[in-house]
Amino acid sequence: MKSKDKALLQVHQMTIKQFEAQFPDEDACKAYLTANRWPDVVNCPRCGNVKVTELSTRAFHWQCYECGTEGASYRFSVLVGTIFENTNKPLRDWFRVMHMMLTSKKGISALQVYRVMGFGSYNTALLMCNKIRTALGNVEFKRLVGYVEVDETYVGGKAKNKHRGPGGRGDFGGTGGHGKSVIVGAVKRKGNVIARVVANTSKETLNAFVRMAVSTKVSLVSTDEHKGYTDLRHAYPHGFVRHGVGQYVHGAIHTNTIEGFWSIVKRGIVGTFHKVSAKYLPLYVNEFEFRYNNRKNADIFGAAIRAC
Ligand SMILES: [Zn+2]
């Protein structure tokens, strides 16, 4: 097996022991990053030039003669332009944290990372986790087609407001209210989810989200009877169920898939993260979205590395 192919071995269900064996040191991590970042040919992060020269004196460093300043070539390492650049933590620590984050169903909190990794401060762990979560949100997506469900949910806020409202959906009017944050999501059945934290559940906000996330070539958009969705029918084949009167399925119309995703998010937030400040919620949503969209991807770890 060529060393590059070996470096691309998939890490999906890898145990800690196997992880240690595949990534014994920094060089192994850097080889893996190189192979994932530049699967065909190394190219300059600054100008895209593919005719770069590997430095013989420093491993995982190259120089580009296209975009350097006068007389001096531009030198870069495999870390340049990634979230791993300019950090004082070894790449291997980053890999360990990402491996933990991706192989645990409900995610892993910065506190757990802090304890397991033995970092000097909790803040180091939090910064790392949040950098990774930010990167996971940068994965390009295609607008959803096929059978799509759209729904919104509320998280955070005061405990007494967590009970379901009279409509049975935990819906407290048009805004998050009481310190709650709103997440809106669209999921293709048997496919990907796109979820975002939004400011409110107004018609404008929900419509803008759907336009961003769902192709007009979709077969069907299912929602509940929330007023914010009533205008969708002008641009999409739209059907809704009336949760308020106990209707959950009407032919192909239902929102069971997106509700399944919400329950994963909520179990994760309650069980693993205990509470999530509104400020960081978009990052957690990135993480849950990424894990969901790669749930069948044997190379979820490689996909995450390529996003970094
Ligand atoms: Zn260049």
py3Dmol code that shows the C-alpha trace and the ligand (Angstrom):
import py3Dmol

protein = """\
ATOM      1  CA  MET A   1       0.000   0.000   0.000  1.00  0.00           C
ATOM      2  CA  LYS A   2       1.329   3.452  -0.910  1.00  0.00           C
ATOM      3  CA  SER A   3       1.961   5.711   2.031  1.00  0.00           C
ATOM      4  CA  LYS A   4      -0.587   8.240   0.766  1.00  0.00           C
ATOM      5  CA  ASP A   5      -3.295   5.569   0.572  1.00  0.00           C
ATOM      6  CA  LYS A   6      -2.341   4.386   3.998  1.00  0.00           C
ATOM      7  CA  ALA A   7      -2.625   7.923   5.301  1.00  0.00           C
ATOM      8  CA  LEU A   8      -6.180   8.093   3.962  1.00  0.00           C
ATOM      9  CA  LEU A   9      -7.409   5.082   5.925  1.00  0.00           C
ATOM     10  CA  GLN A  10     -10.840   5.755   7.264  1.00  0.00           C
ATOM     11  CA  VAL A  11     -11.319   6.562  10.895  1.00  0.00           C
ATOM     12  CA  HIS A  12     -15.053   6.176  11.339  1.00  0.00           C
ATOM     13  CA  GLN A  13     -15.502   3.657  14.110  1.00  0.00           C
ATOM     14  CA  MET A  14     -11.937   3.775  15.219  1.00  0.00           C
ATOM     15  CA  THR A  15     -11.276   2.931  18.836  1.00  0.00           C
ATOM     16  CA  ILE A  16      -8.845   4.996  20.866  1.00  0.00           C
ATOM     17  CA  LYS A  17      -6.329   2.174  20.548  1.00  0.00           C
ATOM     18  CA  GLN A  18      -6.620   2.118  16.766  1.00  0.00           C
ATOM     19  CA  PHE A  19      -6.450   5.884  16.723  1.00  0.00           C
ATOM     20  CA  GLU A  20      -3.185   5.817  18.653  1.00  0.00           C
ATOM     21  CA  ALA A  21      -1.821   3.268  16.205  1.00  0.00           C
ATOM     22  CA  GLN A  22      -2.730   5.271  13.121  1.00  0.00           C
ATOM     23  CA  PHE A  23      -1.596   8.597  14.539  1.00  0.00           C
ATOM     24  CA  PRO A  24       1.448   7.791  16.655  1.00  0.00           C
ATOM     25  CA  ASP A  25       3.089  11.183  16.166  1.00  0.00           C
ATOM     26  CA  GLU A  26       2.931  14.609  14.527  1.00  0.00           C
ATOM     27  CA  ASP A  27       4.304  13.351  11.231  1.00  0.00           C
ATOM     28  CA  ALA A  28       1.525  10.801  10.870  1.00  0.00           C
ATOM     29  CA  CYS A  29      -1.046  13.535  11.501  1.00  0.00           C
ATOM     30  CA  LYS A  30       0.617  15.887   9.046  1.00  0.00           C
ATOM     31  CA  ALA A  31       0.764  13.165   6.376  1.00  0.00           C
ATOM     32  CA  TYR A  32      -2.943  12.535   6.892  1.00  0.00           C
ATOM     33  CA  LEU A  33      -3.748  16.242   6.707  1.00  0.00           C
ATOM     34  CA  THR A  34      -1.655  16.638   3.550  1.00  0.00           C
ATOM     35  CA  ALA A  35      -3.340  13.699   1.843  1.00  0.00           C
ATOM     36  CA  ASN A  36      -6.807  14.978   2.716  1.00  0.00           C
ATOM     37  CA  ARG A  37      -6.155  18.609   1.998  1.00  0.00           C
ATOM     38  CA  TRP A  38      -4.431  18.017  -1.334  1.00  0.00           C
ATOM     39  CA  PRO A  39      -5.594  14.600  -2.577  1.00  0.00           C
ATOM     40  CA  ASP A  40      -4.194  15.202  -6.086  1.00  0.00           C
ATOM     41  CA  VAL A  41      -1.402  17.729  -5.920  1.00  0.00           C
ATOM     42  CA  VAL A  42      -0.184  20.183  -3.305  1.00  0.00           C
ATOM     43  CA  ASN A  43      -1.063  23.717  -4.310  1.00  0.00           C
ATOM     44  CA  CYS A  44      -0.243  27.118  -2.918  1.00  0.00           C
ATOM     45  CA  PRO A  45      -2.838  28.295  -0.346  1.00  0.00           C
ATOM     46  CA  ARG A  46      -2.204  31.864  -1.408  1.00  0.00           C
ATOM     47  CA  CYS A  47      -2.333  31.742  -5.233  1.00  0.00           C
ATOM     48  CA  GLY A  48      -3.392  28.210  -6.133  1.00  0.00           C
ATOM     49  CA  ASN A  49      -0.182  27.470  -8.037  1.00  0.00           C
ATOM     50  CA  VAL A  50       0.241  23.700  -8.369  1.00  0.00           C
ATOM     51  CA  LYS A  51       3.900  23.854  -9.277  1.00  0.00           C
ATOM     52  CA  VAL A  52       5.223  24.237  -5.776  1.00  0.00           C
ATOM     53  CA  THR A  53       8.487  22.801  -4.542  1.00  0.00           C
ATOM     54  CA  GLU A  54       8.769  20.674  -1.463  1.00  0.00           C
ATOM     55  CA  LEU A  55      11.442  21.901   0.928  1.00  0.00           C
ATOM     56  CA  SER A  56      14.098  19.283   1.399  1.00  0.00           C
ATOM     57  CA  THR A  57      15.114  20.754   4.712  1.00  0.00           C
ATOM     58  CA  ARG A  58      11.716  20.919   6.412  1.00  0.00           C
ATOM     59  CA  ALA A  59       9.075  18.229   6.190  1.00  0.00           C
ATOM     60  CA  PHE A  60       5.536  19.282   5.191  1.00  0.00           C
ATOM     61  CA  HIS A  61       6.774  22.637   3.930  1.00  0.00           C
ATOM     62  CA  TRP A  62       6.692  23.902   0.352  1.00  0.00           C
ATOM     63  CA  GLN A  63       7.620  27.038  -1.502  1.00  0.00           C
ATOM     64  CA  CYS A  64       5.818  28.859  -4.257  1.00  0.00           C
ATOM     65  CA  TYR A  65       7.698  31.042  -6.723  1.00  0.00           C
ATOM     66  CA  GLU A  66       4.532  32.503  -8.240  1.00  0.00           C
ATOM     67  CA  CYS A  67       3.315  34.654  -5.406  1.00  0.00           C
ATOM     68  CA  GLY A  68       6.366  35.424  -3.292  1.00  0.00           C
ATOM     69  CA  THR A  69       7.696  38.900  -2.825  1.00  0.00           C
ATOM     70  CA  GLU A  70      10.650  40.074  -4.878  1.00  0.00           C
ATOM     71  CA  GLY A  71      13.437  37.558  -4.814  1.00  0.00           C
ATOM     72  CA  ALA A  72      11.867  35.541  -2.040  1.00  0.00           C
ATOM     73  CA  SER A  73       9.536  32.643  -2.612  1.00  0.00           C
ATOM     74  CA  TYR A  74       6.460  32.185  -0.458  1.00  0.00           C
ATOM     75  CA  ARG A  75       6.869  29.369   2.015  1.00  0.00           C
ATOM     76  CA  PHE A  76       3.989  27.489   3.557  1.00  0.00           C
ATOM     77  CA  SER A  77       3.389  24.435   5.681  1.00  0.00           C
ATOM     78  CA  VAL A  78       0.514  21.993   5.605  1.00  0.00           C
ATOM     79  CA  LEU A  79      -1.032  23.933   8.496  1.00  0.00           C
ATOM     80  CA  VAL A  80      -1.228  27.288   6.700  1.00  0.00           C
ATOM     81  CA  GLY A  81      -4.788  28.418   6.138  1.00  0.00           C
ATOM     82  CA  THR A  82      -6.281  25.724   8.378  1.00  0.00           C
ATOM     83  CA  ILE A  83      -7.682  26.123  11.882  1.00  0.00           C
ATOM     84  CA  PHE A  84      -4.554  24.344  13.126  1.00  0.00           C
ATOM     85  CA  GLU A  85      -2.302  27.201  12.084  1.00  0.00           C
ATOM     86  CA  ASN A  86      -0.733  29.345  14.795  1.00  0.00           C
ATOM     87  CA  THR A  87      -1.849  27.223  17.707  1.00  0.00           C
ATOM     88  CA  ASN A  88       0.434  25.953  20.378  1.00  0.00           C
ATOM     89  CA  LYS A  89      -1.264  22.568  20.524  1.00  0.00           C
ATOM     90  CA  PRO A  90       0.151  19.640  18.556  1.00  0.00           C
ATOM     91  CA  LEU A  91      -1.890  18.532  15.561  1.00  0.00           C
ATOM     92  CA  ARG A  92      -2.291  15.208  17.298  1.00  0.00           C
ATOM     93  CA  ASP A  93      -4.254  16.897  20.116  1.00  0.00           C
ATOM     94  CA  TRP A  94      -6.580  18.461  17.572  1.00  0.00           C
ATOM     95  CA  PHE A  95      -7.081  15.081  15.932  1.00  0.00           C
ATOM     96  CA  ARG A  96      -7.864  13.451  19.269  1.00  0.00           C
ATOM     97  CA  VAL A  97     -10.441  16.104  20.090  1.00  0.00           C
ATOM     98  CA  MET A  98     -12.043  15.815  16.654  1.00  0.00           C
ATOM     99  CA  HIS A  99     -12.096  12.058  16.907  1.00  0.00           C
ATOM    100  CA  MET A 100     -13.884  12.288  20.266  1.00  0.00           C
ATOM    101  CA  MET A 101     -16.339  14.836  18.928  1.00  0.00           C
ATOM    102  CA  LEU A 102     -17.232  12.824  15.842  1.00  0.00           C
ATOM    103  CA  THR A 103     -17.392   9.344  17.277  1.00  0.00           C
ATOM    104  CA  SER A 104     -19.625  10.248  20.178  1.00  0.00           C
ATOM    105  CA  LYS A 105     -23.290  10.256  19.270  1.00  0.00           C
ATOM    106  CA  LYS A 106     -24.275  13.171  21.430  1.00  0.00           C
ATOM    107  CA  GLY A 107     -21.063  15.103  21.056  1.00  0.00           C
ATOM    108  CA  ILE A 108     -18.509  15.913  23.682  1.00  0.00           C
ATOM    109  CA  SER A 109     -18.373  19.000  25.844  1.00  0.00           C
ATOM    110  CA  ALA A 110     -15.369  21.252  26.254  1.00  0.00           C
ATOM    111  CA  LEU A 111     -15.344  20.205  29.914  1.00  0.00           C
ATOM    112  CA  GLN A 112     -14.969  16.546  28.928  1.00  0.00           C
ATOM    113  CA  VAL A 113     -12.236  17.496  26.458  1.00  0.00           C
ATOM    114  CA  TYR A 114     -10.475  19.480  29.165  1.00  0.00           C
ATOM    115  CA  ARG A 115     -10.516  16.498  31.533  1.00  0.00           C
ATOM    116  CA  VAL A 116      -9.613  13.791  29.018  1.00  0.00           C
ATOM    117  CA  MET A 117      -6.865  15.754  27.307  1.00  0.00           C
ATOM    118  CA  GLY A 118      -5.375  17.127  30.488  1.00  0.00           C
ATOM    119  CA  PHE A 119      -5.124  20.643  29.111  1.00  0.00           C
ATOM    120  CA  GLY A 120      -3.917  23.396  31.399  1.00  0.00           C
ATOM    121  CA  SER A 121      -7.134  25.337  31.173  1.00  0.00           C
ATOM    122  CA  TYR A 122     -10.775  24.843  30.356  1.00  0.00           C
ATOM    123  CA  ASN A 123     -10.575  27.815  28.043  1.00  0.00           C
ATOM    124  CA  THR A 124      -8.062  26.043  25.802  1.00  0.00           C
ATOM    125  CA  ALA A 125     -10.486  23.157  25.401  1.00  0.00           C
ATOM    126  CA  LEU A 126     -13.391  25.507  24.699  1.00  0.00           C
ATOM    127  CA  LEU A 127     -11.438  27.461  22.081  1.00  0.00           C
ATOM    128  CA  MET A 128     -10.442  24.260  20.303  1.00  0.00           C
ATOM    129  CA  CYS A 129     -13.953  22.872  20.324  1.00  0.00           C
ATOM    130  CA  ASN A 130     -15.375  26.099  19.011  1.00  0.00           C
ATOM    131  CA  LYS A 131     -12.804  26.385  16.231  1.00  0.00           C
ATOM    132  CA  ILE A 132     -13.644  22.862  15.119  1.00  0.00           C
ATOM    133  CA  ARG A 133     -17.381  23.561  15.287  1.00  0.00           C
ATOM    134  CA  THR A 134     -16.918  26.717  13.231  1.00  0.00           C
ATOM    135  CA  ALA A 135     -15.018  24.753  10.593  1.00  0.00           C
ATOM    136  CA  LEU A 136     -17.691  22.048  10.470  1.00  0.00           C
ATOM    137  CA  GLY A 137     -20.182  24.755   9.526  1.00  0.00           C
ATOM    138  CA  ASN A 138     -18.142  25.795   6.499  1.00  0.00           C
ATOM    139  CA  VAL A 139     -18.965  22.674   4.517  1.00  0.00           C
ATOM    140  CA  GLU A 140     -20.651  23.656   1.271  1.00  0.00           C
ATOM    141  CA  PHE A 141     -24.168  22.385   0.850  1.00  0.00           C
ATOM    142  CA  LYS A 142     -26.545  21.856  -2.025  1.00  0.00           C
ATOM    143  CA  ARG A 143     -30.101  23.079  -1.691  1.00  0.00           C
ATOM    144  CA  LEU A 144     -32.348  20.192  -0.734  1.00  0.00           C
ATOM    145  CA  VAL A 145     -34.541  18.362  -3.250  1.00  0.00           C
ATOM    146  CA  GLY A 146     -36.944  15.432  -3.014  1.00  0.00           C
ATOM    147  CA  TYR A 147     -39.177  15.140   0.055  1.00  0.00           C
ATOM    148  CA  VAL A 148     -38.205  17.880   2.451  1.00  0.00           C
ATOM    149  CA  GLU A 149     -39.494  18.761   5.912  1.00  0.00           C
ATOM    150  CA  VAL A 150     -39.122  22.198   7.486  1.00  0.00           C
ATOM    151  CA  ASP A 151     -39.713  22.990  11.147  1.00  0.00           C
ATOM    152  CA  GLU A 152     -38.465  25.228  13.912  1.00  0.00           C
ATOM    153  CA  THR A 153     -37.653  24.520  17.527  1.00  0.00           C
ATOM    154  CA  TYR A 154     -36.758  26.411  20.688  1.00  0.00           C
ATOM    155  CA  VAL A 155     -33.856  25.710  22.972  1.00  0.00           C
ATOM    156  CA  GLY A 156     -32.491  27.225  26.143  1.00  0.00           C
ATOM    157  CA  GLY A 157     -34.305  29.712  28.302  1.00  0.00           C
ATOM    158  CA  LYS A 158     -35.899  29.125  31.636  1.00  0.00           C
ATOM    159  CA  ALA A 159     -36.824  25.617  32.653  1.00  0.00           C
ATOM    160  CA  LYS A 160     -40.456  26.444  33.373  1.00  0.00           C
ATOM    161  CA  ASN A 161     -40.882  27.449  29.757  1.00  0.00           C
ATOM    162  CA  LYS A 162     -39.649  24.138  28.460  1.00  0.00           C
ATOM    163  CA  HIS A 163     -43.041  22.507  28.873  1.00  0.00           C
ATOM    164  CA  ARG A 164     -45.124  22.206  25.812  1.00  0.00           C
ATOM    165  CA  GLY A 165     -47.505  25.017  25.100  1.00  0.00           C
ATOM    166  CA  PRO A 166     -51.226  24.511  24.637  1.00  0.00           C
ATOM    167  CA  GLY A 167     -50.626  23.773  20.973  1.00  0.00           C
ATOM    168  CA  GLY A 168     -48.539  20.796  22.077  1.00  0.00           C
ATOM    169  CA  ARG A 169     -45.381  21.982  20.328  1.00  0.00           C
ATOM    170  CA  GLY A 170     -43.573  24.059  22.899  1.00  0.00           C
ATOM    171  CA  ASP A 171     -44.426  27.079  20.801  1.00  0.00           C
ATOM    172  CA  PHE A 172     -44.444  30.385  22.608  1.00  0.00           C
ATOM    173  CA  GLY A 173     -45.549  32.736  19.902  1.00  0.00           C
ATOM    174  CA  GLY A 174     -43.521  34.371  17.200  1.00  0.00           C
ATOM    175  CA  THR A 175     -40.236  34.842  18.992  1.00  0.00           C
ATOM    176  CA  GLY A 176     -38.007  32.740  21.165  1.00  0.00           C
ATOM    177  CA  GLY A 177     -39.195  34.622  24.199  1.00  0.00           C
ATOM    178  CA  HIS A 178     -37.983  34.081  27.768  1.00  0.00           C
ATOM    179  CA  GLY A 179     -34.371  33.805  26.661  1.00  0.00           C
ATOM    180  CA  LYS A 180     -35.066  30.987  24.255  1.00  0.00           C
ATOM    181  CA  SER A 181     -33.261  30.682  20.961  1.00  0.00           C
ATOM    182  CA  VAL A 182     -34.896  29.563  17.748  1.00  0.00           C
ATOM    183  CA  ILE A 183     -33.415  26.987  15.391  1.00  0.00           C
ATOM    184  CA  VAL A 184     -35.021  26.408  12.014  1.00  0.00           C
ATOM    185  CA  GLY A 185     -34.176  23.339   9.986  1.00  0.00           C
ATOM    186  CA  ALA A 186     -34.898  21.632   6.690  1.00  0.00           C
ATOM    187  CA  VAL A 187     -34.220  17.960   6.140  1.00  0.00           C
ATOM    188  CA  LYS A 188     -34.441  15.768   3.086  1.00  0.00           C
ATOM    189  CA  ARG A 189     -35.919  12.422   4.070  1.00  0.00           C
ATOM    190  CA  LYS A 190     -33.068   9.880   4.068  1.00  0.00           C
ATOM    191  CA  GLY A 191     -30.783  12.801   3.245  1.00  0.00           C
ATOM    192  CA  ASN A 192     -29.143  15.849   4.696  1.00  0.00           C
ATOM    193  CA  VAL A 193     -30.259  18.449   7.175  1.00  0.00           C
ATOM    194  CA  ILE A 194     -29.597  22.188   7.053  1.00  0.00           C
ATOM    195  CA  ALA A 195     -30.197  24.010  10.334  1.00  0.00           C
ATOM    196  CA  ARG A 196     -29.619  27.589  11.412  1.00  0.00           C
ATOM    197  CA  VAL A 197     -30.169  29.686  14.493  1.00  0.00           C
ATOM    198  CA  VAL A 198     -32.525  32.516  13.551  1.00  0.00           C
ATOM    199  CA  ALA A 199     -33.708  35.677  15.284  1.00  0.00           C
ATOM    200  CA  ASN A 200     -37.432  34.915  15.195  1.00  0.00           C
ATOM    201  CA  THR A 201     -40.100  32.844  13.474  1.00  0.00           C
ATOM    202  CA  SER A 202     -41.628  35.561  11.354  1.00  0.00           C
ATOM    203  CA  LYS A 203     -42.805  34.805   7.848  1.00  0.00           C
ATOM    204  CA  GLU A 204     -39.866  36.767   6.421  1.00  0.00           C
ATOM    205  CA  THR A 205     -37.278  34.867   8.447  1.00  0.00           C
ATOM    206  CA  LEU A 206     -38.717  31.417   7.749  1.00  0.00           C
ATOM    207  CA  ASN A 207     -39.218  32.114   4.052  1.00  0.00           C
ATOM    208  CA  ALA A 208     -35.677  33.423   3.686  1.00  0.00           C
ATOM    209  CA  PHE A 209     -34.368  30.271   5.337  1.00  0.00           C
ATOM    210  CA  VAL A 210     -36.383  27.980   3.084  1.00  0.00           C
ATOM    211  CA  ARG A 211     -35.254  29.841  -0.043  1.00  0.00           C
ATOM    212  CA  MET A 212     -31.650  29.439   1.088  1.00  0.00           C
ATOM    213  CA  ALA A 213     -31.948  25.767   2.043  1.00  0.00           C
ATOM    214  CA  VAL A 214     -34.525  24.197  -0.272  1.00  0.00           C
ATOM    215  CA  SER A 215     -34.531  23.994  -4.078  1.00  0.00           C
ATOM    216  CA  THR A 216     -37.735  25.074  -5.826  1.00  0.00           C
ATOM    217  CA  LYS A 217     -37.393  21.779  -7.767  1.00  0.00           C
ATOM    218  CA  VAL A 218     -38.313  19.929  -4.584  1.00  0.00           C
ATOM    219  CA  SER A 219     -41.054  17.272  -4.758  1.00  0.00           C
ATOM    220  CA  LEU A 220     -42.803  18.355  -1.554  1.00  0.00           C
ATOM    221  CA  VAL A 221     -42.157  20.614   1.421  1.00  0.00           C
ATOM    222  CA  SER A 222     -43.901  19.429   4.580  1.00  0.00           C
ATOM    223  CA  THR A 223     -44.403  21.723   7.570  1.00  0.00           C
ATOM    224  CA  ASP A 224     -46.887  22.101  10.364  1.00  0.00           C
ATOM    225  CA  GLU A 225     -49.579  24.759  10.385  1.00  0.00           C
ATOM    226  CA  HIS A 226     -47.314  27.536  11.704  1.00  0.00           C
ATOM    227  CA  LYS A 227     -48.357  30.802  10.077  1.00  0.00           C
ATOM    228  CA  GLY A 228     -44.780  31.550   9.088  1.00  0.00           C
ATOM    229  CA  TYR A 229     -45.007  28.867   6.397  1.00  0.00           C
ATOM    230  CA  THR A 230     -48.265  29.798   4.672  1.00  0.00           C
ATOM    231  CA  ASP A 231     -46.552  31.763   1.876  1.00  0.00           C
ATOM    232  CA  LEU A 232     -44.389  28.809   0.836  1.00  0.00           C
ATOM    233  CA  ARG A 233     -47.136  27.619  -1.483  1.00  0.00           C
ATOM    234  CA  HIS A 234     -46.316  30.449  -3.913  1.00  0.00           C
ATOM    235  CA  ALA A 235     -42.865  29.046  -4.658  1.00  0.00           C
ATOM    236  CA  TYR A 236     -42.966  25.401  -3.504  1.00  0.00           C
ATOM    237  CA  PRO A 237     -45.245  22.377  -3.577  1.00  0.00           C
ATOM    238  CA  HIS A 238     -46.221  22.735   0.077  1.00  0.00           C
ATOM    239  CA  GLY A 239     -48.330  20.629   2.397  1.00  0.00           C
ATOM    240  CA  PHE A 240     -48.869  20.924   6.122  1.00  0.00           C
ATOM    241  CA  VAL A 241     -50.220  18.886   9.001  1.00  0.00           C
ATOM    242  CA  ARG A 242     -52.219  20.380  11.860  1.00  0.00           C
ATOM    243  CA  HIS A 243     -50.373  19.447  15.003  1.00  0.00           C
ATOM    244  CA  GLY A 244     -52.751  21.650  17.004  1.00  0.00           C
ATOM    245  CA  VAL A 245     -55.578  19.211  16.377  1.00  0.00           C
ATOM    246  CA  GLY A 246     -53.460  16.092  16.705  1.00  0.00           C
ATOM    247  CA  GLN A 247     -52.839  15.518  13.000  1.00  0.00           C
ATOM    248  CA  TYR A 248     -49.289  14.265  12.499  1.00  0.00           C
ATOM    249  CA  VAL A 249     -49.403  12.465   9.157  1.00  0.00           C
ATOM    250  CA  HIS A 250     -51.446  13.255   6.091  1.00  0.00           C
ATOM    251  CA  GLY A 251     -50.398  11.127   3.117  1.00  0.00           C
ATOM    252  CA  ALA A 252     -46.774  12.032   2.420  1.00  0.00           C
ATOM    253  CA  ILE A 253     -47.027  15.121   4.582  1.00  0.00           C
ATOM    254  CA  HIS A 254     -45.390  14.912   7.993  1.00  0.00           C
ATOM    255  CA  THR A 255     -42.479  16.382   9.931  1.00  0.00           C
ATOM    256  CA  ASN A 256     -41.278  13.247  11.726  1.00  0.00           C
ATOM    257  CA  THR A 257     -37.780  13.323  10.257  1.00  0.00           C
ATOM    258  CA  ILE A 258     -36.942  16.857  11.307  1.00  0.00           C
ATOM    259  CA  GLU A 259     -38.447  16.176  14.722  1.00  0.00           C
ATOM    260  CA  GLY A 260     -36.073  13.224  15.005  1.00  0.00           C
ATOM    261  CA  PHE A 261     -33.210  15.615  14.353  1.00  0.00           C
ATOM    262  CA  TRP A 262     -34.508  18.058  16.974  1.00  0.00           C
ATOM    263  CA  SER A 263     -34.602  15.306  19.549  1.00  0.00           C
ATOM    264  CA  ILE A 264     -30.939  14.449  18.822  1.00  0.00           C
ATOM    265  CA  VAL A 265     -30.013  18.112  19.212  1.00  0.00           C
ATOM    266  CA  LYS A 266     -31.954  18.489  22.433  1.00  0.00           C
ATOM    267  CA  ARG A 267     -30.710  15.276  23.996  1.00  0.00           C
ATOM    268  CA  GLY A 268     -27.192  16.395  23.133  1.00  0.00           C
ATOM    269  CA  ILE A 269     -27.636  19.825  24.582  1.00  0.00           C
ATOM    270  CA  VAL A 270     -29.328  18.608  27.744  1.00  0.00           C
ATOM    271  CA  GLY A 271     -27.255  15.439  28.230  1.00  0.00           C
ATOM    272  CA  THR A 272     -23.808  16.496  27.110  1.00  0.00           C
ATOM    273  CA  PHE A 273     -23.567  20.231  27.158  1.00  0.00           C
ATOM    274  CA  HIS A 274     -26.048  20.808  30.000  1.00  0.00           C
ATOM    275  CA  LYS A 275     -26.673  24.273  28.784  1.00  0.00           C
ATOM    276  CA  VAL A 276     -25.503  26.193  25.807  1.00  0.00           C
ATOM    277  CA  SER A 277     -25.259  29.927  25.799  1.00  0.00           C
ATOM    278  CA  ALA A 278     -27.104  31.610  22.955  1.00  0.00           C
ATOM    279  CA  LYS A 279     -23.800  32.952  21.716  1.00  0.00           C
ATOM    280  CA  TYR A 280     -22.399  29.481  21.031  1.00  0.00           C
ATOM    281  CA  LEU A 281     -25.607  27.809  19.907  1.00  0.00           C
ATOM    282  CA  PRO A 282     -24.875  28.275  16.160  1.00  0.00           C
ATOM    283  CA  LEU A 283     -21.619  26.370  16.658  1.00  0.00           C
ATOM    284  CA  TYR A 284     -23.358  23.443  18.347  1.00  0.00           C
ATOM    285  CA  VAL A 285     -25.901  23.412  15.548  1.00  0.00           C
ATOM    286  CA  ASN A 286     -22.994  23.130  13.072  1.00  0.00           C
ATOM    287  CA  GLU A 287     -21.691  20.136  14.971  1.00  0.00           C
ATOM    288  CA  PHE A 288     -25.027  18.322  15.118  1.00  0.00           C
ATOM    289  CA  GLU A 289     -25.698  19.073  11.456  1.00  0.00           C
ATOM    290  CA  PHE A 290     -22.281  17.759  10.441  1.00  0.00           C
ATOM    291  CA  ARG A 291     -22.627  14.559  12.451  1.00  0.00           C
ATOM    292  CA  TYR A 292     -26.132  13.957  11.093  1.00  0.00           C
ATOM    293  CA  ASN A 293     -25.114  14.564   7.482  1.00  0.00           C
ATOM    294  CA  ASN A 294     -22.174  12.213   7.818  1.00  0.00           C
ATOM    295  CA  ARG A 295     -23.982   9.542   9.821  1.00  0.00           C
ATOM    296  CA  LYS A 296     -23.446   7.001   7.028  1.00  0.00           C
ATOM    297  CA  ASN A 297     -20.116   8.348   5.883  1.00  0.00           C
ATOM    298  CA  ALA A 298     -17.375   5.868   6.751  1.00  0.00           C
ATOM    299  CA  ASP A 299     -14.886   8.691   6.265  1.00  0.00           C
ATOM    300  CA  ILE A 300     -16.514  11.212   8.594  1.00  0.00           C
ATOM    301  CA  PHE A 301     -13.159  12.021  10.161  1.00  0.00           C
ATOM    302  CA  GLY A 302     -11.574  12.778   6.777  1.00  0.00           C
ATOM    303  CA  ALA A 303     -14.568  14.936   5.851  1.00  0.00           C
ATOM    304  CA  ALA A 304     -14.101  16.926   9.020  1.00  0.00           C
ATOM    305  CA  ILE A 305     -10.367  17.330   8.452  1.00  0.00           C
ATOM    306  CA  ARG A 306     -11.037  18.600   4.932  1.00  0.00           C
ATOM    307  CA  ALA A 307     -13.392  21.218   6.402  1.00  0.00           C
ATOM    308  CA  CYS A 308     -10.675  22.532   8.725  1.00  0.00           C
TER     309      CYS A 308
END
"""
ligand_1 = """\
1
ZN
Zn 1.643 31.033 -4.465
"""
view = py3Dmol.view(width=600, height=400)
view.addModel(protein, "pdb")
view.setStyle({"model": 0}, {"cartoon": {"style": "trace"}})
view.addModel(ligand_1, "xyz")
view.setStyle({"model": 1}, {"stick": {}})
view.zoomTo()
view.show()
